[in-house]
């Protein structure tokens, strides 16, 4: 009867165990409730004393222990451990004793290693564990109470010393690794080396006293050729007393990702850069570290071989996002900036603070997004502090030295804005000292303000800017307009303007006060000047008066057709009453100042030949590029000119006029006509392609006909030009040639196209 009852109890317990396993798909290693084989074959006396394995054995009439329970393999030697890790049948490999190895354990599949409170120690060279591409290792610890003792050496490496060690670590231990590849100076991942394409999860246990050149505790790497990344997730456990040149606790290579959660810690690790964690980046890829909980503390960046150290807690070249957790009691030694980056040294592509606490100093050399959390250490900002979250802001409770730009944050302690610094945002409640930096925004209503504001006046005229220093105060300071007032030729100063939230606003020196650094820019208007015309009895036609001009535009003075005086000929406008220099016809766009011009008149005293009226006041002589032949009413003989020594050849271009050609070569139209009398029959018709002789200084010019020169004994009369006259019309009326009229009036006629009413012209009389 007893035996039958035991079998019933065993069956019930076995069924209960099966249902429990089905309903709760959690490995024994994860829960820590590992099943142990019975230690004796005593007869079962009650259901309470029956284990699951015993129940299963009882069903088969067996009382022997089972070595595997639910895919869990227990091992006690290095050989058993290596074999169990390779066996795909083992989901979990559990240590039942301390194990010493002298070669690296290789993981190439998905498996859980339960340290079970024991020590896994490397005595050879190389990483303790290497996770190959495609492998996924989870480190667990089902016994967290066993104490192990360590002694730190002079480099900060914790060495296992069970008998005399003064530093205590509880639970399972991985220790003694020196990194991959073994036996070389440059090694990675002293405790665990995570290959590209592999993953590591740490739920428990501790990696203690491992060392490497990079990643004393753990190193996760990237394969650029295969473009494979690796990942490390820390849900629990610790990395303690590990050392490296870079990344004492963890090194994250470019393109890889490390996430640290609540219940995990990195403690007492040491490196030259990144005592706790180093995040690498390349030009195209960035390593990423998210601190979502847990603690990084008592880590250290040290000086070695005169190299600068930085980042006692974190050295970031890639992406660091802090969601929660804390960084505290870390140190950074440097010959130049001792302990300035004891908490975080940032020169990465991204540094976001969303939560958590940093009780250490920060040096920021790139962008820090201040979107939450608290910083209780000093901050040196060499780039920018900004943010994207409109509802949250990071609080900085210690001294801040700003050499860059502050756009966001809450600052409760002293802030020093250096000459290279700019503050254009943030809330300040402590003392803010401005050392000739820029203050363009921010809330200073509860702050104590010290220092000066530098105000810049930009004259916008090509001259150097003018600066003015005023005391920085909450009430604002008044400004004084620059003296002497800057000048700008042809312009008058309208005032000084500043950017008022996108609106150009004129500064009121009597009313406005300045509370921040700003630039005032001069605004100029084009100057307007007066013009006085001294007509000396002449009358200017209605609408032709000139009383002023504007710089940049100028003005045209009244012509002989616009001003008249009975019995006089108008000889032009002059700048002085003595009529010196040449007459003036216009005010150029670049002239400045008020102007006075004097009309010059010549009295008509010689008997005249009455003129006749025509329709045109001035006839333009334009080229005809149709090559259709000359259009002329009569040949125009040219006078012979005798005072030059050479000439050049010019090819007429489309659009040319004789006036333009004469002006270009500094000669008169008459001289060109004389030199080309065999070709130019009518000065109002020249053709594109013609080759004209252009007289140069002193050249005898051949050409012309004898009748082009007025005989000495030929008498001349006076003809007064009337409105509408042309030289051709006058020559026709007086039965002479245009050339003869030009020859007689060379001192007056400079351009045959331009003659003015009132002129007294000498004309030949037959």
ABEGO torsion letter per residue (X at the ends): XAAAAAAAAAAAAAAAAAAAAAABBBBAAAAGBBBBBBABABBBABAAABBAAAAAAAAAGBABBBABBGGBBBBABAAAAAAAAABAABABBBBABBBBBABBBBBABBBBBBAGGBBBBBABBEBABBBBBGBBBBBBBABAABBBBBBBBAAGBBBBBAAABABBBBEBBBBGBAEOBBGBABBBGAABBBBBGBBBBBABEBBBGBBBABGAABBBBBBAAAGBBBBBBBABEBBBGBBBABGAABBBBBGBBBBBBBGBBBBGBBBABGAABBBBBBAABBBBBBBAEEBBBGBBBBBBGGBBBBGAABBBABBBBBABEBBBGBBBBBAABBGAAAABBBABABBBBABEBBBBBBBBABBBBBAEEBBABBBBBABBBBEABAABBBBBABBBBBABBBABEBBABBBBBBAABBBABEBBABBBBBBGBBBABEBAAABBBBEBBBBBBBAGAGBBBBBBBBBBBAAEBBBBBBOBBBBBBGBBBAEBBBBBGGBBBBBBAAABBBABBBBBBBBBBBBBBBBBBBAGGBBBBBGABBABBBBGAEBBBBBAAABBBBGBBBAEBBABAAGBEBBBABBBAABBEBBBBBBBBBBBABBBBBBBBBABABBBBBBBAAGAEBBBABBBBBBBBAABABBBBBBBBBGBBAAAAAAAAGBBAAAAAAAAAAABABAABBBBGBBBBBBBBGBBBBEEBAAABBBAABBBBBBBBBBGBBAAAAAAAAGBBAAAAAAAAAAABABAABBBBGBBBBBBBX
